[in-house]
Every structure is written in structure tokens, then in C-alpha cells.
Amino acid sequence: MQLPTTFEHLVAQANQLDLYKKLVLQLNKDFLLANINLDFHEEILPSSLKLLLHETVYKLIHEKFTDYLNLLYIVDVPEKQVKTLDGSDIIKLAEDVSFLILKREWQKVWFRNQYR
């Protein structure tokens, strides 16, 4: 599996394989498991998904850091990848973490689809 390097590439792969809705459902499932009140509509536009996810991650980092760490644990974002990010700009950090979350969720959906 070739992991996407940009948000646009990730969405293009998901749409090409007709797995975008499953990606959104996986996000909803993991956010629910992390007790974070965020429920994306299945038909959400990719640009809206990116914006809402970025905004939510920013708020979690800024206001509810424990919930943020719990979300990363539930989604199973590799700690090593998070530690390589530059934390000096919280807005940029939230954007980068959002992409890491989406990438990990995409892996889950892709593997489930590939090996079912």
C-alpha cells in the first residue's frame, strides 16, 4: 500500500476505490470511542471534512489535551510520527495531526476492504 502524501491524494485514492464514505464512518466510529462529540455526515465534502477535523484537533490541543491524546491513542496514530512534528505553531500542528489521523483511518479502511 502506497500511503498518500497529501490530503488531496488521500481523498483521490478513497474516491477512486469508492471508500470515501467508509473513511468518514471510520472517523465517526473512532471519535465516538474517544468520547469526542463530532459526527461527520456521510456525504460531507472533503474540504469541509478537512476544515472540521482541523478545527476539532486544534480545539482539543488547546483546550482538552487529555482528550486529544486519547483520540490519538484510539485512532492509533504512531507516536513517533507525532513527535517529529513542529509544535511551535499550534495551527500548523493541528493541521499536520489531522492529516496523520486521516492517514491512519485510511489505512484501516483500505486494509479492511482489501482483506475482507
Buried (B, 14 or more C-beta within 10 A) or exposed (E): EEEBEEBEEBBBBBEEBEBBBBBBBBBBEBBEEBEBEBEBEEEBEBEEBBEBBBEBBBBBBEEEEEBBBBBBEBBEBEEEBBEEBEEEEEEEBBBBBBBBBBBBBBBBBBEEEEEE
